[in-house]
Amino acid sequence: MRKSAYMFCLSFFMLTVAAGCSDGVEESKEDATVNGKWTGAIDVPNQQLDIIVKLTKDNEWSGTISIPVQGIKDYPLSAVTVDGNDIAFFMELQGQQISFDGELKKDVIEGNFSQHGQTFPFSLTKGGPVDENDKNFLSVETNEGTLYGEVEKPDGKGPFPVMLIIPGSGPTDRNGNSNGVQGDNNSLKMLAESLAEYGVASVRYDKRGAGKNLEAAIPENELRFDQFVDDAVKWTDSLAQEDDFSKVGIIGHSQGSLVGMLAAQKGQADVFISLAGAGRSIDQVLYDQLESQLSGNLLQEAMSILEKLKQGERIENVSQELQGAFRPSVQGFIASWMQYDPAEEITELEVPVLIAGGGRDLQVPANEAELLYEAQPNANKLILEKMNHVLKEAPADEEGNKATYSDPELPLADGLMEGIIDFLKENEFMK
């Protein structure tokens, strides 16, 4: 397995940001451009490290840095140098100097971040992740911050039936893309747009710590699976109160399938659709995935960790090769996730259910959908033989399959939307 970028991230989290001064008292045009909130990321290996920087100039520059995924909020900056379009941040960490060396290009600061002799590109865009005046977004309040979701509506006058679209695991955004994968697939964006063409509205939202919900991140050592469920319940309850919407349904993709099942039990949902959802608990799914990548002592260690997590234990000493999956800070979340068995939870649903899977899904094979169907035989089942995990038609070879993950031009798999719409009509969710 490749090493996780989190080892780099953990050394970054405790940074103190250094900065310089500007002699002028009056704010120049350049200073006015730099002044304010900047949102962006450092492109560390295999993923992005999202950051928010706030720069303010009175007589001197000051500001803060936030790293939402680690729970670091408005950490004081100590100095910044601004020389025309050249902007540099200098940091000291345990006696070592760390630097951002950037250039202002309109409303973007681009440059290089350097630490421990390593250099990675970074980019910051002027403004926050959310424009609160954007009419294309709705919001819900939670105990852990505000969540924003993008609305896709059909043409014409409502009220419309609406589907809440829940994304999969990891730092996945509302469009179905993850910063752990190079390029975009836009599968959930396409799903929302296709629903609108058929007369069904949708609301899709970024996971906490991604996209518009960057600032609502919960530190991974505090995050638990039930938080995702609570978020989805908040959304369904909110949508049920909107005059623009008639009925409320849930579509859960991958991890979002289990989130959606649990939310449909607790919230206000008239139908539920599982897309590429597992039929077994996550410890069983993880073991199968790791078994295809590991062998020998590492596989035995992974199996032992899963067994201990299932029993409520925590493991401090984890081999470097397994840090990506089992680092101590994420163990609480995994343990909370594996307490749920999707095949048991789906039997608790009292609303119409559609279970869809893909024959070329490398992450959640179609037999997982079969397990869900066996548990809930009253459900509708849709297996598309050429569909993969990102809901696109994929070739049989693994390399070609993975290439579809970063091709936003590929349409959704043939038969997916037709199957969804037939199900919604059959159950009188839509006309």
Secondary structure, DSSP 8 states (H G I E B T S, - for coil): ----THHHHHHHTT-EEE------SS--HHHHHHSEEEEEEE--TTS-EEEEEEEEESSSEEEEEEEGGGTEEEEEE---EEETTEEEEEEEETTEEEEEEEEEETTEEEEEEEETTEEEEEEEEES-S--TT-TTEEEEEETTEEEEEEEE--SS---EEEEEEE--SSSB-TTS-BTTSSS---HHHHHHHHHHHTT-EEEEE--TTSGGGGGG---TTT--HHHHHHHHHHHHHHHHT-TTEEEEEEEEETHHHHHHHHHHHHS--SEEEEES--SS-HHHHHHHHHHTT--HHHHHHHHHHHHHHHTT---S---GGGHHHH-HHHHHHHHHHTT--HHHHGGG--S-EEEEEETT-SSS-HHHHHHHHHH-TTSEEEEETTB-TTSBB--SSHHHHHHGGG-TTS-B-TTHHHHHHHHHHHTTS--
